[in-house]
Amino acid sequence: MFGSDQNVSWTLFVCSVTHAFVHIYTIMHTALLPVFMTEFGLSIFESGLLASIPLAVSVSFSFSYAPLADRMNSKKMIAISLLMSGFSGFVLTQAKNFFMLLVPLALISLSSTIYHPHALTIVSELLPHKQRSRALGIHGAGGTTGVAIGPITLGLVIASYGWQFAYLMWAAPILISTLLLLKLPEDAVSSNNAQVQADDFQKQNEQDIIKKWRRAYLILLATMSINGLGAQSIGTYMTTYLISNRGLEEDVASLIYGFNSAVGILGSLGGGYLADLSGNKRWMTIAYAVGLFVSIGTWLGPFWALVVIYLLGGYFSASTMGPQTSLAAEFSPRSRRGLAYTIFMLPFSLIGAIAPIIAAEIIELYDIQALFPFAICMSLVSILFLQLLPKGK
């Protein structure tokens, strides 16, 4: 742990708050897909492109950005990501057609790609290894808070003021949040050089660590991708499912969608602590297994049970953030942590780009309810893949 306890607490606070702001717009457009389809005359396939193309842009950018991540000033890059997100949210409110929706949505997705390697690298070095999942869980809770704020805000204002107001009201706070970075300790953004130099054992054996853990790192990415494919397929069209199959109004569907992420705030915090106690691999296995049963309950359960089960799914889904990011740090050399986290974020963007298209095809070929057995199968496969991970250091 570098610096004083006060510096550590402030750095974690700044990273968690900025994580919330960079994620406010993350899934607002997903909740709005039924509205966009009506307002802009989009097909189910075109609505899927609104969810997939922005993430495909992020994936393409990541390949060129990854080798540079460890050479850039983290404070400046986090500020750029927040500015990009805030301005893009404002521009989105002026959209008149599909293309004008697509460009700012792509920039919002890109802002997240720029943000994560730097913030995650900082947080992963704040506390000792045994407390890393806890710190990353707190940071993840900040992001989950932002993800929840968007749809909840949307559900509260859309009926009275329109969906544009939900974006406008958060643009200024997101831009202003860059001021928090002014007091971020410099040692928090300098790759923690003092700690790197002090850790002679890891420095001397770094090449051995790279070879030993490369396979584990790839298994982790594969596991996240498989599980995410099923979860993202359902998530993209969840509000559509609630409206078309469960008979909810748009604002109510958006609120339930947002509360799923709000419960995830507790999941991010609790998951980090529980992973520290039980082990990252074991907790991820538990969370994935619960996610499987959540898909079954959401699909087949009565409405009153659906809401409870869906919110429970939000808790366990978010509870994997701490252990996942902790394992990514464990399976990567400290000197290349920015690169490791840039690659780590690729499955989220890649699956986010592919899943809506796959989901749209499944819906058009069968029915929207066919997404649930697909997600259940993906959960089963991901649990099996997860067992290939080593127990850890």
One Martini backbone bead per residue (centre of mass of N, CA, C, O) as a GRO file, in nm:
protein
  393
    1MET     BB    1   0.094   0.037   0.025
    2PHE     BB    2   0.063   0.366  -0.051
    3GLY     BB    3   0.113   0.587   0.152
    4SER     BB    4  -0.142   0.702   0.317
    5ASP     BB    5  -0.452   0.639   0.432
    6GLN     BB    6  -0.567   0.902   0.316
    7ASN     BB    7  -0.475   0.859   0.023
    8VAL     BB    8  -0.617   0.592  -0.022
    9SER     BB    9  -0.907   0.688   0.034
   10TRP     BB   10  -0.914   0.917  -0.176
   11THR     BB   11  -0.845   0.751  -0.426
   12LEU     BB   12  -1.085   0.555  -0.403
   13PHE     BB   13  -1.301   0.773  -0.414
   14VAL     BB   14  -1.234   0.898  -0.689
   15CYS     BB   15  -1.253   0.635  -0.856
   16SER     BB   16  -1.550   0.571  -0.776
   17VAL     BB   17  -1.688   0.832  -0.871
   18THR     BB   18  -1.585   0.831  -1.166
   19HIS     BB   19  -1.709   0.554  -1.226
   20ALA     BB   20  -1.998   0.650  -1.204
   21PHE     BB   21  -1.993   0.879  -1.424
   22VAL     BB   22  -1.891   0.696  -1.671
   23HIS     BB   23  -2.176   0.503  -1.629
   24ILE     BB   24  -2.452   0.650  -1.662
   25TYR     BB   25  -2.477   0.592  -1.994
   26THR     BB   26  -2.434   0.287  -2.057
   27ILE     BB   27  -2.772   0.174  -2.037
   28MET     BB   28  -2.983   0.379  -2.132
   29HIS     BB   29  -3.017   0.292  -2.435
   30THR     BB   30  -3.122   0.008  -2.371
   31ALA     BB   31  -3.385   0.106  -2.228
   32LEU     BB   32  -3.461   0.277  -2.509
   33LEU     BB   33  -3.519   0.088  -2.751
   34PRO     BB   34  -3.833   0.101  -2.768
   35VAL     BB   35  -3.835   0.409  -2.818
   36PHE     BB   36  -3.656   0.421  -3.072
   37MET     BB   37  -3.835   0.240  -3.248
   38THR     BB   38  -4.070   0.445  -3.247
   39GLU     BB   39  -3.935   0.732  -3.304
   40PHE     BB   40  -3.728   0.608  -3.555
   41GLY     BB   41  -3.820   0.340  -3.699
   42LEU     BB   42  -3.698   0.072  -3.585
   43SER     BB   43  -3.569  -0.223  -3.589
   44ILE     BB   44  -3.455  -0.489  -3.416
   45PHE     BB   45  -3.177  -0.482  -3.559
   46GLU     BB   46  -3.113  -0.176  -3.529
   47SER     BB   47  -3.123  -0.177  -3.221
   48GLY     BB   48  -2.884  -0.373  -3.194
   49LEU     BB   49  -2.673  -0.180  -3.324
   50LEU     BB   50  -2.679   0.034  -3.096
   51ALA     BB   51  -2.540  -0.176  -2.898
   52SER     BB   52  -2.290  -0.291  -3.081
   53ILE     BB   53  -2.118  -0.072  -3.232
   54PRO     BB   54  -1.991   0.086  -2.995
   55LEU     BB   55  -1.834  -0.172  -2.894
   56ALA     BB   56  -1.678  -0.223  -3.156
   57VAL     BB   57  -1.517   0.038  -3.140
   58SER     BB   58  -1.375  -0.030  -2.874
   59VAL     BB   59  -1.229  -0.279  -2.970
   60SER     BB   60  -1.063  -0.145  -3.195
   61PHE     BB   61  -0.920   0.060  -3.005
   62SER     BB   62  -0.780  -0.138  -2.802
   63PHE     BB   63  -0.548  -0.248  -2.984
   64SER     BB   64  -0.397   0.038  -2.988
   65TYR     BB   65  -0.412   0.114  -2.674
   66ALA     BB   66  -0.280  -0.110  -2.500
   67PRO     BB   67   0.039  -0.048  -2.545
   68LEU     BB   68  -0.009   0.262  -2.411
   69ALA     BB   69  -0.131   0.260  -2.119
   70ASP     BB   70   0.151   0.261  -1.943
   71ARG     BB   71   0.244   0.561  -2.074
   72MET     BB   72   0.013   0.711  -1.944
   73ASN     BB   73  -0.164   0.952  -1.786
   74SER     BB   74  -0.413   0.883  -1.575
   75LYS     BB   75  -0.543   1.156  -1.510
   76LYS     BB   76  -0.585   1.253  -1.804
   77MET     BB   77  -0.750   1.004  -1.910
   78ILE     BB   78  -0.985   1.029  -1.713
   79ALA     BB   79  -1.066   1.315  -1.799
   80ILE     BB   80  -1.124   1.251  -2.096
   81SER     BB   81  -1.351   1.044  -2.045
   82LEU     BB   82  -1.547   1.241  -1.903
   83LEU     BB   83  -1.569   1.453  -2.127
   84MET     BB   84  -1.674   1.261  -2.346
   85SER     BB   85  -1.931   1.172  -2.200
   86GLY     BB   86  -2.071   1.445  -2.144
   87PHE     BB   87  -2.082   1.553  -2.441
   88SER     BB   88  -2.229   1.307  -2.566
   89GLY     BB   89  -2.490   1.330  -2.404
   90PHE     BB   90  -2.571   1.602  -2.524
   91VAL     BB   91  -2.569   1.526  -2.829
   92LEU     BB   92  -2.788   1.301  -2.816
   93THR     BB   93  -3.036   1.503  -2.773
   94GLN     BB   94  -3.007   1.595  -3.098
   95ALA     BB   95  -3.127   1.361  -3.230
   96LYS     BB   96  -3.284   1.253  -3.567
   97ASN     BB   97  -3.125   0.976  -3.613
   98PHE     BB   98  -2.941   0.699  -3.629
   99PHE     BB   99  -2.659   0.834  -3.662
  100MET     BB  100  -2.700   1.046  -3.421
  101LEU     BB  101  -2.700   0.812  -3.215
  102LEU     BB  102  -2.436   0.648  -3.272
  103VAL     BB  103  -2.196   0.841  -3.222
  104PRO     BB  104  -2.231   0.911  -2.914
  105LEU     BB  105  -2.245   0.615  -2.823
  106ALA     BB  106  -1.954   0.548  -2.910
  107LEU     BB  107  -1.815   0.762  -2.723
  108ILE     BB  108  -1.918   0.649  -2.457
  109SER     BB  109  -1.780   0.375  -2.488
  110LEU     BB  110  -1.490   0.490  -2.524
  111SER     BB  111  -1.462   0.622  -2.244
  112SER     BB  112  -1.453   0.351  -2.091
  113THR     BB  113  -1.195   0.238  -2.226
  114ILE     BB  114  -1.008   0.465  -2.121
  115TYR     BB  115  -1.059   0.446  -1.810
  116HIS     BB  116  -1.006   0.152  -1.685
  117PRO     BB  117  -0.697   0.092  -1.686
  118HIS     BB  118  -0.623   0.326  -1.489
  119ALA     BB  119  -0.810   0.281  -1.243
  120LEU     BB  120  -0.745  -0.021  -1.195
  121THR     BB  121  -0.445   0.012  -1.147
  122ILE     BB  122  -0.462   0.191  -0.902
  123VAL     BB  123  -0.646   0.006  -0.718
  124SER     BB  124  -0.466  -0.260  -0.729
  125GLU     BB  125  -0.228  -0.088  -0.548
  126LEU     BB  126  -0.347   0.004  -0.265
  127LEU     BB  127  -0.358  -0.295  -0.164
  128PRO     BB  128  -0.313  -0.580  -0.062
  129HIS     BB  129  -0.380  -0.882  -0.192
  130LYS     BB  130  -0.598  -0.969   0.036
  131GLN     BB  131  -0.756  -0.669  -0.038
  132ARG     BB  132  -0.819  -0.629  -0.344
  133SER     BB  133  -1.118  -0.714  -0.383
  134ARG     BB  134  -1.229  -0.496  -0.199
  135ALA     BB  135  -1.135  -0.246  -0.356
  136LEU     BB  136  -1.259  -0.336  -0.633
  137GLY     BB  137  -1.549  -0.352  -0.522
  138ILE     BB  138  -1.580  -0.054  -0.457
  139HIS     BB  139  -1.523   0.043  -0.740
  140GLY     BB  140  -1.754  -0.122  -0.869
  141ALA     BB  141  -1.983   0.021  -0.712
  142GLY     BB  142  -1.951   0.286  -0.859
  143GLY     BB  143  -2.026   0.182  -1.140
  144THR     BB  144  -2.304   0.061  -1.059
  145THR     BB  145  -2.426   0.327  -0.978
  146GLY     BB  146  -2.419   0.452  -1.258
  147VAL     BB  147  -2.583   0.235  -1.405
  148ALA     BB  148  -2.841   0.284  -1.224
  149ILE     BB  149  -2.902   0.588  -1.259
  150GLY     BB  150  -2.995   0.603  -1.547
  151PRO     BB  151  -3.268   0.431  -1.555
  152ILE     BB  152  -3.395   0.567  -1.308
  153THR     BB  153  -3.407   0.848  -1.422
  154LEU     BB  154  -3.569   0.772  -1.669
  155GLY     BB  155  -3.823   0.661  -1.515
  156LEU     BB  156  -3.884   0.948  -1.370
  157VAL     BB  157  -3.883   1.151  -1.653
  158ILE     BB  158  -4.007   1.048  -1.927
  159ALA     BB  159  -4.315   1.118  -1.893
  160SER     BB  160  -4.264   1.442  -1.847
  161TYR     BB  161  -3.968   1.514  -2.026
  162GLY     BB  162  -3.817   1.293  -2.145
  163TRP     BB  163  -3.520   1.135  -2.240
  164GLN     BB  164  -3.329   1.384  -2.273
  165PHE     BB  165  -3.326   1.484  -1.975
  166ALA     BB  166  -3.156   1.249  -1.855
  167TYR     BB  167  -2.895   1.349  -2.002
  168LEU     BB  168  -2.876   1.653  -1.928
  169MET     BB  169  -2.864   1.632  -1.605
  170TRP     BB  170  -2.561   1.477  -1.627
  171ALA     BB  171  -2.350   1.636  -1.788
  172ALA     BB  172  -2.235   1.840  -1.581
  173PRO     BB  173  -2.142   1.645  -1.351
  174ILE     BB  174  -1.943   1.489  -1.526
  175LEU     BB  175  -1.760   1.731  -1.597
  176ILE     BB  176  -1.704   1.826  -1.296
  177SER     BB  177  -1.561   1.559  -1.189
  178THR     BB  178  -1.268   1.636  -1.288
  179LEU     BB  179  -1.187   1.803  -1.028
  180LEU     BB  180  -1.105   1.561  -0.845
  181LEU     BB  181  -0.820   1.514  -0.989
  182LEU     BB  182  -0.649   1.751  -0.866
  183LYS     BB  183  -0.620   1.574  -0.570
  184LEU     BB  184  -0.462   1.352  -0.683
  185PRO     BB  185  -0.217   1.169  -0.607
  186GLU     BB  186   0.077   1.120  -0.774
  187ASP     BB  187   0.135   0.821  -0.671
  188ALA     BB  188  -0.135   0.712  -0.815
  189VAL     BB  189  -0.006   0.790  -1.132
  190SER     BB  190   0.304   0.628  -1.116
  191SER     BB  191   0.289   0.306  -1.085
  192ASN     BB  192   0.407   0.265  -0.807
  193ASN     BB  193   0.732   0.263  -0.787
  194ALA     BB  194   0.805   0.196  -0.496
  195GLN     BB  195   0.665  -0.082  -0.491
  196VAL     BB  196   0.808  -0.212  -0.729
  197GLN     BB  197   1.098  -0.189  -0.606
  198ALA     BB  198   1.033  -0.348  -0.338
  199ASP     BB  199   0.941  -0.597  -0.527
  200ASP     BB  200   1.185  -0.809  -0.603
  201PHE     BB  201   1.062  -1.085  -0.652
  202GLN     BB  202   0.870  -1.010  -0.884
  203LYS     BB  203   1.077  -0.872  -1.067
  204GLN     BB  204   1.271  -1.123  -1.109
  205ASN     BB  205   0.995  -1.319  -1.187
  206GLU     BB  206   0.818  -1.203  -1.423
  207GLN     BB  207   0.855  -1.405  -1.661
  208ASP     BB  208   0.747  -1.649  -1.507
  209ILE     BB  209   0.468  -1.531  -1.452
  210ILE     BB  210   0.376  -1.494  -1.740
  211LYS     BB  211   0.386  -1.796  -1.819
  212LYS     BB  212   0.214  -1.918  -1.585
  213TRP     BB  213  -0.054  -1.703  -1.622
  214ARG     BB  214  -0.155  -1.688  -1.915
  215ARG     BB  215  -0.359  -1.918  -1.919
  216ALA     BB  216  -0.537  -1.810  -1.689
  217TYR     BB  217  -0.612  -1.544  -1.827
  218LEU     BB  218  -0.758  -1.674  -2.074
  219ILE     BB  219  -0.969  -1.826  -1.909
  220LEU     BB  220  -1.097  -1.580  -1.782
  221LEU     BB  221  -1.188  -1.447  -2.048
  222ALA     BB  222  -1.362  -1.684  -2.146
  223THR     BB  223  -1.557  -1.697  -1.910
  224MET     BB  224  -1.667  -1.408  -1.932
  225SER     BB  225  -1.768  -1.431  -2.225
  226ILE     BB  226  -1.973  -1.659  -2.196
  227ASN     BB  227  -2.144  -1.537  -1.971
  228GLY     BB  228  -2.191  -1.257  -2.116
  229LEU     BB  229  -2.353  -1.352  -2.360
  230GLY     BB  230  -2.610  -1.428  -2.206
  231ALA     BB  231  -2.655  -1.173  -2.031
  232GLN     BB  232  -2.655  -0.962  -2.269
  233SER     BB  233  -2.893  -1.076  -2.429
  234ILE     BB  234  -3.098  -1.011  -2.208
  235GLY     BB  235  -3.026  -0.713  -2.133
  236THR     BB  236  -3.093  -0.572  -2.404
  237TYR     BB  237  -3.419  -0.703  -2.387
  238MET     BB  238  -3.561  -0.656  -2.111
  239THR     BB  239  -3.760  -0.423  -2.158
  240THR     BB  240  -3.900  -0.558  -2.393
  241TYR     BB  241  -4.001  -0.800  -2.230
  242LEU     BB  242  -4.162  -0.643  -2.011
  243ILE     BB  243  -4.354  -0.509  -2.221
  244SER     BB  244  -4.443  -0.751  -2.421
  245ASN     BB  245  -4.476  -1.002  -2.191
  246ARG     BB  246  -4.558  -0.828  -1.905
  247GLY     BB  247  -4.711  -0.538  -1.946
  248LEU     BB  248  -4.533  -0.289  -1.919
  249GLU     BB  249  -4.429   0.012  -1.878
  250GLU     BB  250  -4.165   0.201  -1.963
  251ASP     BB  251  -4.100   0.325  -1.679
  252VAL     BB  252  -4.113   0.061  -1.515
  253ALA     BB  253  -3.903  -0.101  -1.673
  254SER     BB  254  -3.669   0.099  -1.619
  255LEU     BB  255  -3.670   0.076  -1.311
  256ILE     BB  256  -3.614  -0.225  -1.288
  257TYR     BB  257  -3.353  -0.214  -1.449
  258GLY     BB  258  -3.213  -0.015  -1.249
  259PHE     BB  259  -3.246  -0.182  -0.979
  260ASN     BB  260  -3.061  -0.407  -1.062
  261SER     BB  261  -2.808  -0.218  -1.040
  262ALA     BB  262  -2.852  -0.115  -0.751
  263VAL     BB  263  -2.810  -0.392  -0.617
  264GLY     BB  264  -2.515  -0.414  -0.732
  265ILE     BB  265  -2.378  -0.241  -0.522
  266LEU     BB  266  -2.390  -0.456  -0.300
  267GLY     BB  267  -2.250  -0.674  -0.468
  268SER     BB  268  -1.974  -0.537  -0.500
  269LEU     BB  269  -1.914  -0.518  -0.200
  270GLY     BB  270  -1.973  -0.813  -0.107
  271GLY     BB  271  -1.797  -0.965  -0.317
  272GLY     BB  272  -1.522  -0.860  -0.221
  273TYR     BB  273  -1.535  -0.979   0.066
  274LEU     BB  274  -1.610  -1.278  -0.005
  275ALA     BB  275  -1.360  -1.329  -0.185
  276ASP     BB  276  -1.150  -1.288   0.041
  277LEU     BB  277  -1.263  -1.534   0.211
  278SER     BB  278  -1.316  -1.774  -0.025
  279GLY     BB  279  -1.236  -1.685  -0.303
  280ASN     BB  280  -1.257  -1.604  -0.626
  281LYS     BB  281  -1.341  -1.867  -0.767
  282ARG     BB  282  -1.568  -1.956  -0.576
  283TRP     BB  283  -1.747  -1.705  -0.600
  284MET     BB  284  -1.793  -1.715  -0.907
  285THR     BB  285  -1.935  -1.987  -0.907
  286ILE     BB  286  -2.174  -1.904  -0.735
  287ALA     BB  287  -2.273  -1.664  -0.910
  288TYR     BB  288  -2.320  -1.825  -1.173
  289ALA     BB  289  -2.527  -2.025  -1.053
  290VAL     BB  290  -2.735  -1.814  -0.973
  291GLY     BB  291  -2.771  -1.695  -1.259
  292LEU     BB  292  -2.905  -1.945  -1.376
  293PHE     BB  293  -3.161  -1.937  -1.186
  294VAL     BB  294  -3.248  -1.653  -1.269
  295SER     BB  295  -3.320  -1.718  -1.563
  296ILE     BB  296  -3.542  -1.918  -1.493
  297GLY     BB  297  -3.719  -1.728  -1.316
  298THR     BB  298  -3.761  -1.499  -1.528
  299TRP     BB  299  -3.899  -1.689  -1.738
  300LEU     BB  300  -4.112  -1.879  -1.536
  301GLY     BB  301  -4.202  -1.682  -1.340
  302PRO     BB  302  -4.384  -1.493  -1.173
  303PHE     BB  303  -4.401  -1.163  -1.139
  304TRP     BB  304  -4.332  -1.132  -0.835
  305ALA     BB  305  -4.077  -1.316  -0.869
  306LEU     BB  306  -3.925  -1.175  -1.095
  307VAL     BB  307  -3.836  -0.924  -0.942
  308VAL     BB  308  -3.676  -1.062  -0.718
  309ILE     BB  309  -3.490  -1.235  -0.899
  310TYR     BB  310  -3.371  -1.004  -1.073
  311LEU     BB  311  -3.242  -0.854  -0.831
  312LEU     BB  312  -3.065  -1.089  -0.741
  313GLY     BB  313  -2.902  -1.094  -1.004
  314GLY     BB  314  -2.769  -0.815  -0.961
  315TYR     BB  315  -2.598  -0.895  -0.720
  316PHE     BB  316  -2.432  -1.144  -0.840
  317SER     BB  317  -2.321  -1.011  -1.091
  318ALA     BB  318  -2.162  -0.777  -0.937
  319SER     BB  319  -1.989  -0.972  -0.740
  320THR     BB  320  -1.759  -1.028  -0.976
  321MET     BB  321  -1.580  -0.776  -1.001
  322GLY     BB  322  -1.364  -0.808  -0.788
  323PRO     BB  323  -1.250  -1.095  -0.860
  324GLN     BB  324  -1.187  -1.041  -1.159
  325THR     BB  325  -0.988  -0.796  -1.120
  326SER     BB  326  -0.801  -0.950  -0.928
  327LEU     BB  327  -0.718  -1.178  -1.124
  328ALA     BB  328  -0.597  -0.994  -1.340
  329ALA     BB  329  -0.368  -0.901  -1.151
  330GLU     BB  330  -0.256  -1.187  -1.075
  331PHE     BB  331  -0.221  -1.259  -1.408
  332SER     BB  332  -0.012  -1.006  -1.393
  333PRO     BB  333   0.219  -0.781  -1.440
  334ARG     BB  334   0.275  -0.481  -1.297
  335SER     BB  335   0.417  -0.326  -1.547
  336ARG     BB  336   0.139  -0.441  -1.729
  337ARG     BB  337  -0.149  -0.355  -1.617
  338GLY     BB  338  -0.273  -0.174  -1.834
  339LEU     BB  339  -0.273  -0.389  -2.053
  340ALA     BB  340  -0.435  -0.603  -1.899
  341TYR     BB  341  -0.696  -0.420  -1.864
  342THR     BB  342  -0.752  -0.370  -2.158
  343ILE     BB  343  -0.794  -0.669  -2.226
  344PHE     BB  344  -1.007  -0.727  -2.004
  345MET     BB  345  -1.229  -0.531  -2.148
  346LEU     BB  346  -1.289  -0.672  -2.420
  347PRO     BB  347  -1.522  -0.874  -2.359
  348PHE     BB  348  -1.733  -0.658  -2.295
  349SER     BB  349  -1.728  -0.529  -2.580
  350LEU     BB  350  -1.749  -0.777  -2.763
  351ILE     BB  351  -2.010  -0.896  -2.642
  352GLY     BB  352  -2.171  -0.631  -2.668
  353ALA     BB  353  -2.157  -0.649  -2.987
  354ILE     BB  354  -2.271  -0.946  -3.037
  355ALA     BB  355  -2.525  -1.009  -2.861
  356PRO     BB  356  -2.748  -0.831  -2.998
  357ILE     BB  357  -2.739  -0.984  -3.268
  358ILE     BB  358  -2.800  -1.265  -3.163
  359ALA     BB  359  -3.061  -1.189  -3.018
  360ALA     BB  360  -3.213  -1.087  -3.269
  361GLU     BB  361  -3.204  -1.358  -3.419
  362ILE     BB  362  -3.354  -1.525  -3.206
  363ILE     BB  363  -3.614  -1.359  -3.209
  364GLU     BB  364  -3.677  -1.389  -3.518
  365LEU     BB  365  -3.676  -1.711  -3.518
  366TYR     BB  366  -3.850  -1.721  -3.251
  367ASP     BB  367  -3.818  -1.568  -2.942
  368ILE     BB  368  -3.760  -1.385  -2.666
  369GLN     BB  369  -3.760  -1.643  -2.471
  370ALA     BB  370  -3.504  -1.786  -2.604
  371LEU     BB  371  -3.281  -1.635  -2.437
  372PHE     BB  372  -3.282  -1.807  -2.174
  373PRO     BB  373  -3.169  -2.087  -2.261
  374PHE     BB  374  -2.912  -1.963  -2.373
  375ALA     BB  375  -2.806  -1.846  -2.102
  376ILE     BB  376  -2.799  -2.113  -1.947
  377CYS     BB  377  -2.584  -2.251  -2.122
  378MET     BB  378  -2.361  -2.037  -2.074
  379SER     BB  379  -2.341  -2.080  -1.770
  380LEU     BB  380  -2.251  -2.373  -1.771
  381VAL     BB  381  -1.991  -2.336  -1.935
  382SER     BB  382  -1.854  -2.122  -1.748
  383ILE     BB  383  -1.830  -2.306  -1.500
  384LEU     BB  384  -1.642  -2.511  -1.632
  385PHE     BB  385  -1.414  -2.312  -1.705
  386LEU     BB  386  -1.354  -2.209  -1.415
  387GLN     BB  387  -1.221  -2.486  -1.314
  388LEU     BB  388  -0.938  -2.425  -1.475
  389LEU     BB  389  -0.854  -2.254  -1.261
  390PRO     BB  390  -0.648  -2.160  -1.047
  391LYS     BB  391  -0.638  -2.080  -0.709
  392GLY     BB  392  -0.366  -1.926  -0.680
  393LYS     BB  393  -0.124  -1.765  -0.477
   0.00000   0.00000   0.00000
